[in-house]
Amino acid sequence: MSIFHIAHTDDWHAAQPSGEYRISTRGAMLEQVGFIHAATTQQLAGVAERFYATDEAELLVLELDEDAIRTAGVELTYEDVGNGELFPHIYGPIRPTYVIQARAARTDSSGRLIYEPA
């Protein structure tokens, strides 16, 4: 099954030499939050509208393989964020081997996520 993470394109590319992407969500690191935020297909648009609507940076939607993350020994759990909705949280860095696809994305003037889903 796939889950998704929205990343700044520059941050994703900067992480490639180390092989570890460590940004939890816009402006917060894995070390600060304790996990990396992710979303299901159904949650992705809402995450984009809430956290990236005013972001002018180039974005990527990273499609991540849940099995690859767990096989690597990284904890991935679905947790309530306070409203009864369960979001996937990755308790470690994202490695390129977890990424099925990275798709260019942006938000439109209404804050809606625009990208080409698979």
N, C-alpha and C positions, 0 to 999 in steps of 0.2 A: 504494500500500500504506500502511496505517496503522501507526503506532507510538504508544506511550502514555507519558505522564509523570504522576506523582502530585504534586499541588501542594496546599499549604494554600490554602483558599479566600480568606482575607484577603490572602495574598501575591499571588495571581493578580489580585484586584481592585485592589490597590495598584499593580500594574505597568501597568494599563490606560492611565493618562494618558501615560506615556512610550512606550507601545507596545512595550516590551521586558521580558520576564520573564527574570530573570537568576539564578534559584536552581537550582543543579545537582541537589541532593537535600537532604533534610531537614538544615537547619543549615549548609549549605555553598553558597557562591556560585560562579557561573561563573568569576569571576576567581581564586578559590582553587583550583578543581579543573581548570579549563582546558576543560571541556565540560559539557553538561547531560546527565545520565543519562536514558535512556529504556528502554523495554521492549517486547517483542513481546506479542501477546495471550497466548501461552503462558507468558511470564515475569512477567506483571503480578501475579498472586496471590503469587508468591514474593517479589517486591520489596516488596509491601505487608506481608507477614508479617515480613520481615527488618527493614525500616526504619520501618514505621508502626504496628506492632501495639500499641504503648503510647502512641501519639500521640492526644491528646484533641482536637486542633484539627479543625475542619471541613475535609474533604478534597474535592478534585476529581480526577477522572481526565480528563486532557486527551488527546483523540484527535487525533493530528497527522498531517498529510499529508506523507509523505516527499518526494513530487515537488515540493510547494510549497516545502519547505525547500531542496532542491537547486537549484530554479529561482531562488531568491533569492540563490544563490551561497554558501550556508552549507554547510560540509563536514558530512556525516553519514556516519559509518562504523560498521561492526559490529566490535567488538573483544572479544578474550578478556579476561575479568576475572580470570583466574588459574585457572579450573577447566575450561577448554576450551569453555565456553559463550560464544557471541558476543552481546553486548548493543549496541544502537544508542546511539551517542554523538553529540550535536549540538554542533559547535564554534562556537557563537554563541548569542545569546539567542533565546528563543521569541517570535515575533511573533504577534499575534492572527490574522493572515492564514494561519498554518499550522494553526490549530485548526479541525478539522471539527466537534467537539462537546466541550463540557465538562460532565461528568456528576457530580452530587453523589455522594460516596462516604463510607464509614466502615469501620472495622474492628470486628468483633464481639469478644466476650470471649475468643475463641480466637485472635484476631489475623488472622482471615480477612477479605479484602476483600469488602465488600458494595456493589454498585453495579449499575445497570441497563445491561448491555451493549447495543449496537445490535442 
